[in-house]
């Protein structure tokens, strides 16, 4: 078996209002080529196919054209599970039609966990792989709310719910393997945050639940899982140094914080039930460059990029002592006639050795919701002993709004 594990495509995502459809299309075309080149049998997409629950027509077109191309390739099966950004209703809608193309979609937790256990067969109808297609487990799927319960009670119920779900799926998979009478590999999926997982600033990774929990330990995954294909974290990484429990990471950098990161997909092969993993590097389809420093440093770096005829998107972080009120105009002049675009400008300066933020160059497009909330805490001089409680309440509101949006769908 030759498996390719990817996740967190976030089709339709913009970068500071800049559309990225050409990048997404280039990646999907590259992925098709890689599937053919490596003679992949099974493709696993571990959540966050789309960036929102209501993807644009163009994002949908990219997705369905890709699935159609995979169906015509050497790849026999595609398994897609929902992530926290995906709409379960939207992903599941063409479920029956896609299954005719050997594309299996599990957008949300199923009423019977056995429905998340897929037996994949070869062209001779011989079972060759079992996939426990576990999607992002929403709060309402795994926890029953009770009046008067505290945050710690909610957190423990969520952890217990995740553990119980995986235990039930693992038991169902082992029962199916025993019934088949074949020692075939079992692959589990997940879209969650494991304890110790690495994130980067500006990568757009959200906390999935209220509270600090739900950073689950690797012990949540049943021992019968020969490989665990995870999504949600955008940094490619192994879980607790286990090469067979991995985040593939996002194939495109989701922000300038990921600009220097090598993106990859996971190529998994089996010798019996023993998995071996190799990372395949994803090419850079659009260069992102973050330039920090005083004006001379910034100007010099832009000149170097222009001399190299670089086609790139820039983040500019001004850190000089001098207060530069015309920074944007200077940048426009510096990039004139080049293939360089400035997507983000942060203007800061050092006064009395204390870095202070100057907001005159910023707009709401430069900030995410969490950063706006943190700015409000500072602006209103909220005492530190009250900030933790307010952050907790804020997270509850955000999670509640996300769930309302899902129910509205």
N, C-alpha and C positions, 0 to 999 in steps of 0.2 A: 504494500500500500504506500502510495506517495501522496501526502497531504500538504496543502498550502493553507496556512492560518494567517488571516488578516483581520483587521477590525478598524473601527473609528474612522470611517471614510468622511463622514460629515458632509455628504454631498449637498451643495447649495450654500455652504458657509462663505461668508464674505470676510475680508480682512480690512477693517476700517472703511467700510462701504465699497471696497474694491471687489468686484465679482471675480470668481476664480474658476469658472466653468472650463476654461481651456486647460488649466492644471488638472482638474478632475478627469477630464476626458483623456488627457495624456497618460495619467496614471492607469486608468482602466484599460486603455490600449496596451500599455506596458504589461499589465497584469495578464491579459489574454496571451500576449507573446511569451511570458514566463511560464504560464500553464502549459503551453505547447512545447516550449523548449525543455522543460523539466518532466514532461509526460505525467502531469498531475492527474491523480484519480479522483480526489475529493478536495473541494474548496470549502473552507469554513470561514464565515464572516461573523465575528463575535460582537455584534451590536454596534449601534450608532451608524447605521447605513446613511441616514440623513441627519442634517443638523437641526431640523425642526419637525414637529409632528404634522406640519402642513407644507411639505416640500413643493417647490416651484415645478412648473411643467417641464422645464429644462432639466432639473435634477431627476425627475421621474424618467424622462427620456433616456438619460445617461444610464440609469439603473436597469431599465428593461432592455435596452439595446445590449448592455453588457451581458445580462443573463441569457439573452438569445445567442450571443456570440459564444458563450461558454457551452451552451447546449450543442453547438455545432463543432466543439473542440473534442480533444481526447478525454476531457474531464467528465467522469460518469455521474458525479453527484455534487450538488451544492447545498450547503446547510447554512441558513441565515437565521440568527436569533436577534431579537429586539434589544436595543439599548435604552438608556434613560432619555435620550434625545428623540427616539423613534416613537411614532404612534402605533400601538399594537393593532388598532383597528385598521389603519392604513396598510401596515405590513401584511396582516393576515387576509385582507380582502381577496387577493388573487391566489390564495393558498392552494385551492384545488386545481386551478389552471396550471400553476407553476409546477405542481407535483408531476404533471404529465411530462414535464421537461426534466424530471429528476431534480427539481429544486425544492427543498424542504424548508418551510418558513415557520418559525415558532416565535410569534411576536410578543407573547406574554405567557405567564405561568398558566398551565392547563388545569382543568378540574381534576383530571386523572393524571397523575405524574407519569404513568406508563406511556401517555401520548407524547411525552418529551423524549422517549427512548426510541431511537430510529435504528433499524437493522438495514444496513446498506449491502446490496448484493452485486456480484459481478455480472458480466454479460451472459453467463451460464446459469444465473439465478442461484449462485452459491453465496451464502453469507460471508462477507469479508471484513466488515467493520460494524461496530455498534457505536452510535453517537448519542450521548446524553445531552440533548440540545436545550440547555437551561438558559433562559433569557434573563434580562434584568428583572429581579424580583421586587416588585413594587410593595410599598408598605402595606397596602390593603390586601395584597395577595398572601401575606405571611404573618400578619398580626391583627388581632382583634382588639379594638380600643375599648377601654373600660373607664368608667367615670372615676375620677379621683386619683388615677395613676400618675406617678411622677415621671420625670425625664429618665431616671435610671431604670424604672420599670419598663418604659417604652423601649429603651435601648436593649435591655436584656431579652425582651420578647422578640425584637427584630433579629438579634443574633440567634436565638433559639429557633426562630422561624426559618432562617437561612440554613442553619445546620440540619433541621428536620427535613427540609425540602431536598437537600442534596443527599441525605441518608436514604430517603425514600426512592429517589431517582437511581441511586447506586444499587439499591437492593433490587429494583425492577430490572436494571441492566444485567445484573448477575443472574437473575432468574431466567432472563431471555437467553443469555449465553449458555446456561446449563441446559435449557430446553433444546437449543440448537445442537448441542453436543459437539461444539467446535471451539477450540481455544483461539478465538479471534480477539483483536485488540478492542479496548473500550476507550473512547475519547470523550471527555467531558468539556462543556463550555461554561462560561460565566461572564457576566458583565457587572463587575463589582470592584470594590477597593480593598485590597489585602493589606494587612498590617505591614508597615515598613515600605510600602510602595513609594516609588519616586515620582514626584511631579516637578514641574518647572513653572516659574512665574510666567503669566501670559499664555498658558497653554489651554485655558478654557475648561479645565476639568472641574466639574461641580462635585460638591459633597452630595451623596445620594440620599441621605436620610437626616432627620433631625438629630442633633447631638454629635458627639465625637466618635461614636461607635462605628459599627458596620465596617470597620477595617478588619475584616475577618482573618483568622489565622489559616495557614495552609492546611491545618487539620480538618477543616470543614469539608475538604474534598475526599470522597471515599477512596479507600486503598485500591479499589478495583479500577480506578481511572489510570490508564497507562500513559495518557497525555492530557493536559488541561489547557485548553485554548481560551485565553482570557481577553476581554476588552474593557475599556473605560479609561485606563491610564495611557497617556500618549507617548510616554518614554518607553522604548523597547527594553524589556527587562525580564529576568527570571525571578520567580517568587522564592525568596529565602534561599537563593543560590541553587534551586532545583531546576535543572535544565529542561525537565519535562512538565513544568508548570510555568507558563510564560504569558506575558503580555506581548503581542506583536507590535503594539504602539500604532499611532496614526501614520498613514503613509505620506501625508503632507504636513509640514509644520503649521500648527494652528495659530501661531503668533511669533513675534520676533524673538521671544525667549527660547524658541526651538530652532532658531535659524542655523546654528552650527551643529545641530544634532543629525547624525546619520540615521535616516529612516530605513526600515527593513520589513520584510515579511518572513514568517517562519516556515521552513521546508522540513517536514517531518516524515521520516521513513521508519518502517517497522521490520524487525527481524523476529518473527513470532509476535510476542506482545511487548518486546523491548523497543522503546522508541529512541531514535537518534535525531537530533535537531541541528539544522544548519540555517544561519540567517542569510537571506538574499537581500542585498542592498537595493533600495529604491532610488532611482536617479532623482536629481533635483530638476524640477520642471519650471520653477520660478525662483530665482535667487532672492533671498531676504538678507538684508545687511543692517545691523544696528551700529550706529556711529555715536560715540560718546566723547565728550571732552570740551575744551574751550573752542572759540571760533577758529583759531589757526589750525587746531587738530582736525576739526570737522571739514574745513575748507581743503586741507591737504588730502584727506581721505577721499573726498568727492573728486578731486582732481585726479587721483590715482585710478579711481574707478572709471572715470571718463576716458583717461588715456588708454585703459585696457578695453575700451568699447563695451563695458559691462552693461547688460540689460538687467536691472535689479530694482527692487522696491526697498526704500530706506526708512528706517526709524532713526530720528535725530534726537539725541538727549544732550542738551546744552548744559554744561557743568562749569562754565567759566565764572570768574569773579566779577567781570564786567556785566552790568545790566544791559542786555541787548534787546531793545524794544522792536527792532525791525528784522528779527531773525528770519521770519518767513520770506520777506522780500530778498534778503541776502541769499537764502537757499534757492529761491526761484531763479535768481541770476546765475548761481553756481551750476545749476543743472540744465540751464538753457542749451538747447542743441544736442543734448545727450539722450540716451535711452534709460535714464534714471528717473524714477518717480519717488517723491517723498510722500509717504502715507501717514506718518505720525511725527509730530513735533512735541517734545517735552522741554520746556524752558525752565532751567533751574539756575540758581547761583549760590555761591558760598559767601555768607556774611558772618563774621566773627566765628569762623570754623564750624558753623552750624548750617547744614543743608536745609534750605527753606524752599518750598514749592511756590512757584509763580504761576498763577492759573490763567494769565492773560492769553496764552497761546493754546489753551486746552478747550476742547468741547466735550460734550457727553459721549461722543463717538470714541474718545480716547480712554474712557473709563468703563469698567463693567459695574454691575449692580453692587457687588461687594465693596468695590473701591469707593463708590458714591456713599454707601452707608458709613464706611470708615471715615470719610471726609466729614460727614455730618457729626459723628462722635467728636471729632477734633474741633469743628466749628462751634459746636454748642458746649464745649469745655465740660464734657461728661466725665465725672470722677471715675478713676480706674476701677474702683470697687463695684461700680454699677455696669461697667462695659460688658462683662461676661454675660450677665443676665440679659442685657439688651441684645447682644449678638445671638443668644440662644432663641429669644423671642423672634428676632428677625429671620433666623433660619426656619422656624416653624411657619412663619407667614409665607416664605418663599416656597417651601415644600407644599403647603396647602394650596397656593395659587397654581403650582404645576399640576397638582392632582385635579383641581377644578377644570383646568384646560383639557386634561385627558378625558374627564367625564363629559365635557361639552362636545367632544368629538363623537 
